[in-house]
Amino acid sequence: MSIRYGLLALLERGPMYGYQLRSAFEESIGAAWPLNIGQVYTTLGRLVRDGLVRALPEHEAGQRPYQITEAGRAALASWFDTAVNHADRPRDELTIKLALALATPGVDVATVVSTQRAATKRALQEFVRRKVRETSTENVSGRLVLDAMIFQTEAEIRWLDHCAESLAAPTVVAEQP
């Protein structure tokens, strides 16, 4: 998730200070991905440096609100207009872990797969429980994020099942001429 563009989208609503941005971010995505307040302020610093956001004067309580700039609006519009490229997504740690497990002597890859499958199944059960508890019809974005997490977790389970089947299948060796 791009915190950079998430904060720009939130600031498009109006000026906010760090804790407001953190709360609005988590509310917008149904608290699916908690946001560390340090990430908020680090990202705000970069946005200010890049001219996409400007810091406003501090309130009496010592809170400094931030405001999106025209350059920030243009960057945000470009982000919304551009499809997410699969090559731009973060590396999948599980895929890397399994690939390396296959190449590392002494690793029981079947156990790695079954351990991960059990953990992924528990995560799926928790996501489904959260969805059942989510009775608000107003938080469409939160429900859609939760649906995405459920679908991705189901796909991971299917892929892990495929890995287990592939590991259990006898290796076919091509005949040498």
N, C-alpha and C positions, 0 to 999 in steps of 0.2 A: 504494500500500500504506500502510495506517495504521500507522505505527511506534508510535503511542500505544497502540493496542489490541494490537499484537503484543507489546509489552513487558508490558502487563497480563496477557496470556495466559501469557507465560513466567513472570511472577512468581506466578501462580496455582500453579505447581509448587513454589514455595518461594522464600525470599529469595536474591537474587543481586546481585552487583556488576556494574558496567558492562561489563567485558570478558567476563564470563560471559554476560551478556544478548546481547551482540553475537555471540558464538560460537553460542549456542543459537538465536538468530534465523536465522543463516545456515545452520545445520544443519537447522533445521525446514523451510526452503524450498529446500533443496538448493543453497545458495549462488548462487541465480539472481539475487538482487539484493543485492550487497554493501552492508553497512551501515557507515557512517562512525561511528567511536567518538564523534565530536563530536555527531552526531545523537542517539546514545544518551543522553549526559549532558544535552543540551539538553532532550530529551523527558522524561527523569527529573525534571529541575528543574520542568518544567510540571506533571507528574503530582503531585509533592510540593505545589506551589503550589495545585493544584486539590483536594487532599485525597484523591487516588486511590491514592497510594503514600506510605509514610513511610520516611525514612532511618533506618537502624539505626546503632549505634555502630561506628566504624571497627575493623577487625581490626588485630592487631599489625603486619601488613605494610602498613598504611595503606589498605587497601581498604574502602570503605564499601558494605555490602550495603543493598538496598532491599527493602521488603516491601509487598505489596498490602494495601489497607485494605478494610473492608466496603463503603465507597462505590465503591472500585475494582472490587470483585467485582460489585456491582450494575451499574456501567457496562459491564463486560465482558459480563455476561449479556445486557444490553440489546443490545449490539453483535451478539452471536451470534444473538439472536432477531429482529433486524431485517434485512430484505433490503437489498442494496446497490442504491441508486437510481442509475440511469444518469445523472441530472442531477448527482449528487455526484461523479462520476468526473472526474479531471483532464482539461483540454482536450487534444485530440489535436493535437500540434504539426504532424504531417504534413498533416492535413486543413486546418489554418489556413494552412500554407505553400502548399499547392496552390491554395486559394481566393485567396490574395493574389497568387500567381504569375499567375493568370488576369487579375487586375485591374491588374497592374503592367506598364506599357509596356516593351518590350525584353526580356522574360523568355521564353525558349524553354521553354514548359510541358512539351512532349513530352520534352525533355531532362531536366527536373526529375523527371518521372515515371520515365523509363528509368533514371536514376541511382539513384533511390530503390529501384526494383524490383531492380536488381542488388545493392544493399546488403542489401535485405531477403532476397533469395534466399541470399546468403552467410550471413546470420544464421540462416536456416532450416537450412542445411546444418550449421552449427555446433551448433545445438540437437539435430539428429538424431544427429550424432556423439556428443554428450554422452549422449543417451539410450541409444545402443548401448553406450557405456562403462559406463553405470550398471547394474551387475550385482546390486547389493544389493536384495534383496526386502524388507528391513526398513524402508527409507526411503520409505514410501508417500507421505508429504507431498511430499518432494522430487521424486518421479516425477510426481505429479499437477501440481505447479507447472511442471515441464518440459513436460508434455503441454499445459498451458494456453498456454505460450509458443509451442509448435509450432502449435497450432490458431490462435492469434491472428496469428502470422506468415503462415500459409497464407491466412488471411482477408485480410490486408493485401495479399498478392500478387494475390489475386483482385480486390480492389478497385482496385489499380493497373492491372491488365489492363483492367478496366472503364473506368477513366479514360482509358487510352491509346486504347481503341476509341471512346470518346465524343469525344475530341479529333480522331480521324481521320475521324469521320463528318461528312458535309456538314451544314452548319447549315440547318435547315428554317425558312424565313421564312413566316409566315402572310400570306396575301393580304389586302391592304387593300381594304375595300369602296369 
